[in-house]
Amino acid sequence: MAEKLFHRSIAVTRDPGGSLKIASAEQAAELLMSAAWPGERDEWHRDAVDACLKVIEGNRSTEDAEKAFRQAADKAGILAEG
C-alpha cells in the first residue's frame, strides 16, 4: 500500500529542542497515537487521529488529514511553522 503523502510536510518541535517533519497520514497517526504526543487528547487530537486513520483506510483525502494534524499540532503548541 502506498504511503498517503501530505501536499506539504508539517514541521513540529520535539524535546529537547529538535524538530521533525511529518510528511504523511501514517507519520501523523503514529505521532498522534504515541506516548510522545505532548498535547492533550482533546477534540483537536481526536479529529486528527480520525482523519489520519480514515485517509489510511482510503475513506478521506490527505488534505483532510493534513489540515486536522496541523490544527492539532498548533493547539498542542508544537507546530514549528507560521
OpenMM code with the backbone's topology and positions (N, CA, C; nanometers):
from openmm import Vec3, app, unit

residues = "MET ALA GLU LYS LEU PHE HIS ARG SER ILE ALA VAL THR ARG ASP PRO GLY GLY SER LEU LYS ILE ALA SER ALA GLU GLN ALA ALA GLU LEU LEU MET SER ALA ALA TRP PRO GLY GLU ARG ASP GLU TRP HIS ARG ASP ALA VAL ASP ALA CYS LEU LYS VAL ILE GLU GLY ASN ARG SER THR GLU ASP ALA GLU LYS ALA PHE ARG GLN ALA ALA ASP LYS ALA GLY ILE LEU ALA GLU GLY".split()
positions = [
    Vec3(0.0839, -0.1176, 0.0000),
    Vec3(0.0000, 0.0000, 0.0000),
    Vec3(0.0892, 0.1250, 0.0000),
    Vec3(0.0566, 0.2210, -0.0839),
    Vec3(0.1350, 0.3435, -0.0949),
    Vec3(0.1091, 0.4347, 0.0247),
    Vec3(0.2160, 0.5010, 0.0659),
    Vec3(0.2041, 0.5957, 0.1761),
    Vec3(0.1176, 0.7135, 0.1312),
    Vec3(0.0346, 0.7634, 0.2204),
    Vec3(-0.0568, 0.8743, 0.1907),
    Vec3(0.0124, 1.0062, 0.2248),
    Vec3(0.0836, 1.0620, 0.1258),
    Vec3(0.1658, 1.1804, 0.1476),
    Vec3(0.0834, 1.3079, 0.1557),
    Vec3(0.1264, 1.3980, 0.2452),
    Vec3(0.0683, 1.5309, 0.2536),
    Vec3(0.1176, 1.6139, 0.1359),
    Vec3(0.0428, 1.7163, 0.1014),
    Vec3(0.0839, 1.8091, -0.0039),
    Vec3(0.2124, 1.8802, 0.0372),
    Vec3(0.2213, 1.9148, 0.1665),
    Vec3(0.3385, 1.9829, 0.2217),
    Vec3(0.3683, 1.9253, 0.3587),
    Vec3(0.4948, 1.8947, 0.3851),
    Vec3(0.5337, 1.8436, 0.5172),
    Vec3(0.5009, 1.9449, 0.6254),
    Vec3(0.4747, 1.8947, 0.7439),
    Vec3(0.4431, 1.9796, 0.8588),
    Vec3(0.5547, 1.9637, 0.9609),
    Vec3(0.6211, 2.0744, 0.9924),
    Vec3(0.7299, 2.0715, 1.0897),
    Vec3(0.6736, 2.0877, 1.2300),
    Vec3(0.7155, 1.9980, 1.3188),
    Vec3(0.6762, 2.0066, 1.4590),
    Vec3(0.8013, 2.0048, 1.5455),
    Vec3(0.7927, 2.0689, 1.6601),
    Vec3(0.9054, 2.0711, 1.7528),
    Vec3(0.9030, 1.9469, 1.8401),
    Vec3(1.0230, 1.9083, 1.8827),
    Vec3(1.0368, 1.7930, 1.9717),
    Vec3(1.1318, 1.8303, 2.0836),
    Vec3(1.1117, 1.7709, 2.1972),
    Vec3(1.2056, 1.7889, 2.3080),
    Vec3(1.3201, 1.6936, 2.2879),
    Vec3(1.4389, 1.7308, 2.3167),
    Vec3(1.4832, 1.8641, 2.3594),
    Vec3(1.5277, 1.9483, 2.2407),
    Vec3(1.4487, 2.0420, 2.2013),
    Vec3(1.4855, 2.1422, 2.1030),
    Vec3(1.4989, 2.0991, 1.9584),
    Vec3(1.4643, 1.9787, 1.9246),
    Vec3(1.4743, 1.9346, 1.7862),
    Vec3(1.3446, 1.9558, 1.7120),
    Vec3(1.3452, 1.9168, 1.5867),
    Vec3(1.2220, 1.9251, 1.5090),
    Vec3(1.2062, 1.7989, 1.4261),
    Vec3(1.0863, 1.7802, 1.3761),
    Vec3(1.0518, 1.6620, 1.2994),
    Vec3(0.9592, 1.7061, 1.1876),
    Vec3(0.9780, 1.6505, 1.0683),
    Vec3(0.8897, 1.6794, 0.9548),
    Vec3(0.7929, 1.5627, 0.9386),
    Vec3(0.6664, 1.5936, 0.9445),
    Vec3(0.5617, 1.4938, 0.9241),
    Vec3(0.5137, 1.5089, 0.7804),
    Vec3(0.5309, 1.4026, 0.7015),
    Vec3(0.5047, 1.4108, 0.5579),
    Vec3(0.3869, 1.3259, 0.5106),
    Vec3(0.3254, 1.2504, 0.6000),
    Vec3(0.2174, 1.1613, 0.5563),
    Vec3(0.1164, 1.1374, 0.6673),
    Vec3(0.0021, 1.0852, 0.6263),
    Vec3(-0.1017, 1.0499, 0.7233),
    Vec3(-0.0518, 0.9416, 0.8174),
    Vec3(0.0297, 0.8496, 0.7665),
    Vec3(0.0830, 0.7423, 0.8501),
    Vec3(0.1755, 0.7979, 0.9586),
    Vec3(0.2644, 0.8899, 0.9200),
    Vec3(0.3553, 0.9501, 1.0179),
    Vec3(0.2779, 1.0318, 1.1211),
    Vec3(0.1784, 1.1048, 1.0748),
    Vec3(0.0972, 1.1859, 1.1660),
    Vec3(0.0232, 1.0967, 1.2653),
    Vec3(-0.0383, 0.9897, 1.2154),
    Vec3(-0.1118, 0.8982, 1.3032),
    Vec3(-0.0187, 0.8353, 1.4059),
    Vec3(0.1007, 0.7980, 1.3614),
    Vec3(0.1974, 0.7372, 1.4530),
    Vec3(0.2314, 0.8320, 1.5674),
    Vec3(0.2573, 0.9593, 1.5357),
    Vec3(0.2897, 1.0563, 1.6404),
    Vec3(0.1678, 1.0831, 1.7292),
    Vec3(0.0527, 1.1019, 1.6673),
    Vec3(-0.0688, 1.1311, 1.7437),
    Vec3(-0.1027, 1.0206, 1.8438),
    Vec3(-0.0774, 0.8961, 1.8074),
    Vec3(-0.1158, 0.7844, 1.8929),
    Vec3(-0.0034, 0.7364, 1.9838),
    Vec3(0.1111, 0.8014, 1.9762),
    Vec3(0.2237, 0.7596, 2.0603),
    Vec3(0.2232, 0.8336, 2.1939),
    Vec3(0.2989, 0.7798, 2.2865),
    Vec3(0.3160, 0.8447, 2.4168),
    Vec3(0.3943, 0.9748, 2.4020),
    Vec3(0.4591, 0.9954, 2.2883),
    Vec3(0.5381, 1.1164, 2.2654),
    Vec3(0.4518, 1.2380, 2.2325),
    Vec3(0.3220, 1.2173, 2.2071),
    Vec3(0.2352, 1.3316, 2.1767),
    Vec3(0.2295, 1.4216, 2.3002),
    Vec3(0.2718, 1.5486, 2.2854),
    Vec3(0.2837, 1.6364, 2.4028),
    Vec3(0.1542, 1.7047, 2.4446),
    Vec3(0.0578, 1.7064, 2.3584),
    Vec3(-0.0641, 1.7806, 2.3877),
    Vec3(-0.1698, 1.6963, 2.4556),
    Vec3(-0.2784, 1.7639, 2.4883),
    Vec3(-0.3926, 1.6939, 2.5461),
    Vec3(-0.4588, 1.6084, 2.4396),
    Vec3(-0.5287, 1.5108, 2.4829),
    Vec3(-0.6038, 1.4249, 2.3910),
    Vec3(-0.7464, 1.4800, 2.3857),
    Vec3(-0.7552, 1.5995, 2.3274),
    Vec3(-0.8809, 1.6737, 2.3215),
    Vec3(-0.9502, 1.6512, 2.1871),
    Vec3(-1.0509, 1.7349, 2.1587),
    Vec3(-1.1250, 1.7169, 2.0332),
    Vec3(-1.0385, 1.7405, 1.9107),
    Vec3(-0.9405, 1.8298, 1.9192),
    Vec3(-0.8489, 1.8541, 1.8058),
    Vec3(-0.7663, 1.7279, 1.7787),
    Vec3(-0.7189, 1.6672, 1.8863),
    Vec3(-0.6402, 1.5445, 1.8749),
    Vec3(-0.7257, 1.4317, 1.8174),
    Vec3(-0.8446, 1.4141, 1.8722),
    Vec3(-0.9348, 1.3076, 1.8243),
    Vec3(-0.9705, 1.3262, 1.6771),
    Vec3(-0.9979, 1.4504, 1.6367),
    Vec3(-1.0296, 1.4769, 1.4962),
    Vec3(-0.9116, 1.4425, 1.4057),
    Vec3(-0.7910, 1.4755, 1.4494),
    Vec3(-0.6717, 1.4470, 1.3695),
    Vec3(-0.6475, 1.2964, 1.3583),
    Vec3(-0.6609, 1.2248, 1.4690),
    Vec3(-0.6448, 1.0786, 1.4649),
    Vec3(-0.7478, 1.0186, 1.3698),
    Vec3(-0.8729, 1.0598, 1.3838),
    Vec3(-0.9800, 1.0077, 1.2995),
    Vec3(-0.9519, 1.0364, 1.1518),
    Vec3(-0.9131, 1.1586, 1.1201),
    Vec3(-0.8852, 1.1949, 0.9809),
    Vec3(-0.7702, 1.1124, 0.9246),
    Vec3(-0.6624, 1.0987, 1.0012),
    Vec3(-0.5471, 1.0216, 0.9534),
    Vec3(-0.5830, 0.8757, 0.9296),
    Vec3(-0.6550, 0.8161, 1.0223),
    Vec3(-0.6916, 0.6754, 1.0064),
    Vec3(-0.7855, 0.6550, 0.8871),
    Vec3(-0.8769, 0.7484, 0.8659),
    Vec3(-0.9678, 0.7366, 0.7518),
    Vec3(-0.8944, 0.7552, 0.6192),
    Vec3(-0.7925, 0.8397, 0.6183),
    Vec3(-0.7097, 0.8541, 0.4979),
    Vec3(-0.6372, 0.7232, 0.4697),
    Vec3(-0.5787, 0.6653, 0.5727),
    Vec3(-0.5065, 0.5392, 0.5573),
    Vec3(-0.5990, 0.4303, 0.5037),
    Vec3(-0.7231, 0.4299, 0.5497),
    Vec3(-0.8225, 0.3318, 0.5038),
    Vec3(-0.8755, 0.3631, 0.3639),
    Vec3(-0.8469, 0.4840, 0.3139),
    Vec3(-0.8936, 0.5233, 0.1814),
    Vec3(-1.0283, 0.5913, 0.1799),
    Vec3(-1.0738, 0.6393, 0.2970),
    Vec3(-1.2064, 0.6979, 0.3071),
    Vec3(-1.2100, 0.8500, 0.3178),
    Vec3(-1.0941, 0.9143, 0.3189),
    Vec3(-1.0876, 1.0611, 0.3235),
    Vec3(-0.9665, 1.1057, 0.2434),
    Vec3(-0.9611, 1.2347, 0.2149),
    Vec3(-0.8488, 1.2880, 0.1380),
    Vec3(-0.7310, 1.3215, 0.2299),
    Vec3(-0.6126, 1.3201, 0.1720),
    Vec3(-0.4942, 1.3556, 0.2508),
    Vec3(-0.5019, 1.5010, 0.2972),
    Vec3(-0.5715, 1.5854, 0.2214),
    Vec3(-0.5870, 1.7250, 0.2620),
    Vec3(-0.6606, 1.7351, 0.3949),
    Vec3(-0.7593, 1.6488, 0.4163),
    Vec3(-0.8333, 1.6472, 0.5431),
    Vec3(-0.7397, 1.6152, 0.6600),
    Vec3(-0.6574, 1.5132, 0.6423),
    Vec3(-0.5659, 1.4729, 0.7495),
    Vec3(-0.4591, 1.5789, 0.7725),
    Vec3(-0.4092, 1.6357, 0.6642),
    Vec3(-0.3062, 1.7403, 0.6761),
    Vec3(-0.3602, 1.8590, 0.7560),
    Vec3(-0.4794, 1.9027, 0.7233),
    Vec3(-0.5408, 2.0160, 0.7935),
    Vec3(-0.5664, 1.9814, 0.9406),
    Vec3(-0.6223, 1.8652, 0.9662),
    Vec3(-0.6535, 1.8252, 1.1040),
    Vec3(-0.5264, 1.8089, 1.1869),
    Vec3(-0.4219, 1.7507, 1.1280),
    Vec3(-0.2966, 1.7343, 1.2021),
    Vec3(-0.2337, 1.8698, 1.2313),
    Vec3(-0.2347, 1.9595, 1.1337),
    Vec3(-0.1781, 2.0939, 1.1538),
    Vec3(-0.2505, 2.1652, 1.2688),
    Vec3(-0.3839, 2.1539, 1.2726),
    Vec3(-0.4611, 2.2173, 1.3799),
    Vec3(-0.4281, 2.1556, 1.5154),
    Vec3(-0.4183, 2.0225, 1.5214),
    Vec3(-0.3864, 1.9554, 1.6476),
    Vec3(-0.2469, 1.9930, 1.6953),
    Vec3(-0.1519, 1.9992, 1.6027),
    Vec3(-0.0142, 2.0365, 1.6393),
    Vec3(-0.0093, 2.1809, 1.6883),
    Vec3(-0.0858, 2.2678, 1.6250),
    Vec3(-0.0915, 2.4071, 1.6681),
    Vec3(-0.1499, 2.4170, 1.8084),
    Vec3(-0.2603, 2.3484, 1.8340),
    Vec3(-0.3232, 2.3507, 1.9664),
    Vec3(-0.2319, 2.2902, 2.0729),
    Vec3(-0.1503, 2.1920, 2.0338),
    Vec3(-0.0565, 2.1286, 2.1286),
    Vec3(0.0692, 2.2129, 2.1485),
    Vec3(0.0836, 2.3191, 2.0709),
    Vec3(0.1998, 2.4078, 2.0851),
    Vec3(0.3282, 2.3523, 2.0250),
    Vec3(0.3155, 2.2591, 1.9290),
    Vec3(0.4359, 2.2016, 1.8697),
    Vec3(0.4521, 2.2355, 1.7225),
    Vec3(0.3598, 2.3116, 1.6653),
    Vec3(0.3711, 2.3494, 1.5255),
    Vec3(0.4904, 2.4419, 1.5099),
    Vec3(0.5851, 2.4050, 1.4242),
    Vec3(0.7105, 2.4791, 1.4123),
    Vec3(0.7136, 2.5714, 1.2921),
    Vec3(0.5998, 2.5943, 1.2307),
    Vec3(0.5953, 2.6831, 1.1152),
    Vec3(0.4837, 2.7830, 1.1338),
    Vec3(0.4929, 2.8933, 1.0573),
    Vec3(0.3994, 3.0039, 1.0658),
    Vec3(0.2579, 2.9644, 1.0713),
] * unit.nanometer
topology = app.Topology()
chain = topology.addChain("A")
for resn in residues:
    res = topology.addResidue(resn, chain)
    for name in ("N", "CA", "C"):
        topology.addAtom(name, app.Element.getBySymbol(name[0]), res)
